[in-house]
Amino acid sequence: MVKTAVNIEEARAALALEEAGESLDGAEGEAVLDFSAVLRVDASTLRALEELARIAEKKAVKVILRGVNVDVYKVLKLVKLTRRFSFVS
């Protein structure tokens, strides 16, 4: 099982998520994205998360979001993205 870990910074979250999606090419297993430095998400970050989820599902890679705060989780739940990821504290 291949495991990829990526730290996500709020200022460049969308770009980091795009890079994480590209790193899933040919990968199997799981990817862990550390969201502990992200206090809120914008529209471009949400689009990047949707694309990452699409790529991960296509590649059969489990994406785990670590350290997601309550406010970010609520936004992800509102846009129906929570079911596409796993969450750990």
SVG drawing of the C-alpha trace seen along z (x, -y; Angstrom):
<svg xmlns="http://www.w3.org/2000/svg" viewBox="-25 -33 29 35">
<polyline fill="none" stroke="black" stroke-width="0.4" points="0.0,0.0 1.4,-3.4 0.7,-6.2 1.1,-9.9 1.0,-12.7 0.6,-16.3 0.4,-19.4 -2.2,-21.9 -1.7,-25.6 -4.7,-27.9 -3.0,-30.5 -2.3,-27.9 -4.8,-25.2 -6.2,-24.9 -2.8,-24.6 -1.7,-22.1 -4.8,-20.0 -4.2,-20.1 -0.6,-18.9 -1.9,-16.2 -4.3,-15.1 -1.5,-14.9 0.6,-12.8 -2.2,-10.2 -1.4,-9.2 -0.3,-5.6 -0.7,-5.5 -2.7,-3.0 -3.6,-3.0 -4.3,-6.2 -3.4,-9.9 -3.4,-11.8 -4.0,-15.6 -3.2,-17.6 -5.8,-20.4 -4.8,-21.6 -3.5,-24.9 -6.7,-25.6 -9.2,-27.7 -11.6,-28.2 -12.1,-27.2 -12.9,-29.3 -14.6,-28.4 -11.4,-27.4 -10.4,-25.1 -13.8,-23.4 -13.4,-22.9 -10.0,-21.5 -11.4,-19.1 -14.1,-18.0 -11.6,-17.3 -9.3,-15.5 -12.2,-13.3 -13.0,-12.5 -9.4,-11.5 -9.1,-9.5 -12.3,-7.5 -11.1,-6.8 -7.7,-5.6 -9.2,-3.7 -7.2,-5.8 -8.7,-6.6 -8.2,-10.2 -8.0,-11.0 -8.4,-14.6 -6.5,-15.1 -7.1,-18.0 -10.2,-19.5 -11.7,-22.1 -15.5,-22.2 -16.1,-25.2 -14.4,-23.7 -16.2,-20.4 -19.5,-22.2 -18.8,-23.7 -17.7,-20.4 -20.9,-18.8 -23.0,-21.6 -21.6,-21.0 -21.9,-17.2 -18.1,-16.4 -17.8,-14.7 -19.0,-11.4 -16.1,-11.3 -13.4,-11.6 -12.4,-10.0 -11.6,-12.2 -9.2,-11.8 -8.2,-14.2"/>
</svg>
